[in-house]
Amino acid sequence: MTAPLTPPPPPHEPSPEDRRQPHPDWQAKTAPGSAGHPVYPGAYEVSYGQDGPGMKTELREAAVITVAVALAGALLGVLWAWLTPHVPLVADATAVYLKDTEGEQAIGVDGTFTLLALGFGAVSALVVFLLRRRGGVPLVIALALGGLLGSLLAWRVGIWLGPPQNVVAHAKAVGKGVTFSAPLKLGAKGALLAWSLSALVVHLGLMALFGPRDPDPYEQHPYQATPPGPPAA
């Protein structure tokens, strides 16, 4: 005969004291660089990095961008005075008249300025994006303010480089019956906003397509402990 086998001990039921004790895998840990402050897995999130180079640096960069964009308005003014169609005038002994009363040169003056401003806005936004590749309120304000200042500078430079502003003196200088060009005049003042609007739209599109992406906040991080699984059979 063989001795009866000893029955296995019954499973241990955790006592109330054991239930209050945290699981060893979920003890508080100290994250690197946390100066000894305990954190718990799942609650600790790895830092995504700094949001930017710092407010002072962003303000300095914004100031540089504003000045650079505004100074580019001088080139826009030169191109406007060079490419815009001139309005022909003719004078007699008593007054100065439009030579072509049905001409569209006056509309072309505003249209040329608007198209050039749109192009300058797109180029300035592209250059700023390639140099910085980061958004931010200071940068957006710099593009908008620089575009407005550049448009104002281009307007004044174009008028200065264009035909003389004194129409009567110009008519007397060329003589009666001789065609001469009217001074440049920007009739649609809304064209001064074209540069800023174009820069903002293009920069927003570039940031949406090629800008940095925020990491997934639910992604498993190296410092996040995996909850213990069921005991092996």
Summary of the structure (lengths in Angstrom):
residues: 233
radius of gyration: 35.9
end to end distance: 32.3
largest distance: 145.6
contacts: 594
relative contact order: 0.17
helix: 51%
strand: 6%
